[in-house]
Amino acid sequence: MSLTCKESMRLDLFLAKELQAPRNQVLTLIKTHGVYVNEIFTHKAGLKLQIDDEVRIPDISITQESEIKVDFQIPIIYEDDDILVINKPPFITVHPAPSVKDATVVDWLKSRGIKLSTLSGETRHGIVHRIDKETTGALIIAKTNVAHAGLAAQLEDKSMGRFYLALIDLPLKADCIVDKPIARNPKNRLKMAIVPDGRSAKSAFCKLALGNDERIELIGAKLFTGRTHQIRVHLESLSRHILGDNLYGFKSQKAIIPRVMLHAYGIYLTHPITQVPLMFQAPLYEDFESILTQRFSKESYNEYFSLDALKRRFDDIFYRMCTQSPSS
C-alpha cells in the first residue's frame, strides 16, 4: 500500500491520519515492522515527511504453527484474503495472557496456518477486538496490517457495530440506553464497576421476549463502546443480571447454567479493502438454544432472529430517545 504525503508532518501522524487508525497501532507498525519512505526503509516514527514523499507500507502478516496443542474447532462464518469472521465457542479465551493456560483463539488460528496481522503485538496476532471467555459469537480477525488498521479505525469511529443476545434474570422495565463510565471495581479486582471518573461507556438494551413463566427475558444489546464486561456492568446498574453470570449475578446458578448466557449475534462493518458493507450473523450455540427451547415459546422470539429486525428495533429506540421532550 502506497501513500503520498500532501503536507509536511511526522511519519506516525501522517499514517494515523491516512489510515484512520489509532496512533498506538501505527507506532507498533513502524517500530516493529518498519515502512518505506521514498523506497528507503525506516523504523523512525518521528521522521519528518516532505510534500510528495511516498510512503509504502509492506503488507506484513504471519503464518506459523501454534506451540500449544489445540483440541477444538471454531466455525468460520466468512473468510477472504484480508479478513476472517468466526463464531467463537464458549470457554475459549481470545488471546494468550500470563494467566491463560489453555489454547486460545489465536493458538487455533496459528494451528490452521492462517496468516494474521501483527499490529496488536506478539500475543494478539490478528485480534481487532475481543469477547470474554464464556461469551460466544461473532469475532472478526485481520489477516493483514492494512486490513487491521482499517478495522481498528471503524471501531474507533463507531462505524463497526455489534448486536448481542442475552438471557437475563428479571425483565427490563423498558427499552433503554445506559451511558455510564466504567472502570476497575476498587473493591474487587476481578470485576468492573460504574465509576464516576471511569472510561465512557454506552450500551442500548431492547426487550425481545418473555419466558413462559414471565420471570426471565431474552434481550438484545448494542454496544457503542467496547469496555471490559460492559454489558454485564450496565445491566447490573439496572439491577439485572445475565443467566449463568456468577461474577455479577448469583453464584448458585453455576451448577445449573455453567456460563454467561451472552452471545455476539451479529456484526456489521465495511470491508477494509473493498469498502463493501458487510453484515454477519453467528448462530446460537446449543446451551443458549436449549434454554430458549425449554423456557420460551418459539413464536415469542422468532421474529427477532434476523439482524435486520434487531437493527430496526435499535433504530426505533434511538429515534424515541432522541425525540423525547426534556420533561418526558
Secondary structure, 3 states (H helix, E strand, C coil): CEEECCCCEEHHHHHHHHHCCCHHHHHHHHHHHCEEECCEEECCCCCEECCCCEEECCCCCECCCCCCCCCCCCCEEEECCCEEEEEECCCCCCCCCCCCCCCCHHHHHHHCCCCECCCCCHHHCCECCCCCCCCEEEEEEECCHHHHHHHHHHHHHCCCEEEEEEEECCCCCCCEEEECCEEECCCCCCCEEECCCCECCEEEEEEEEECCCCCCEEEEEEECCCCCCHHHHHHHHCCCCECCCCCCCCHHHCCCCCCCCEEEEEEEEECCCCCCEEEEECCCCHHHHHHHHHHCCHHHHHHHCCHHHHHHHHHHHHHHHHHCCCCC
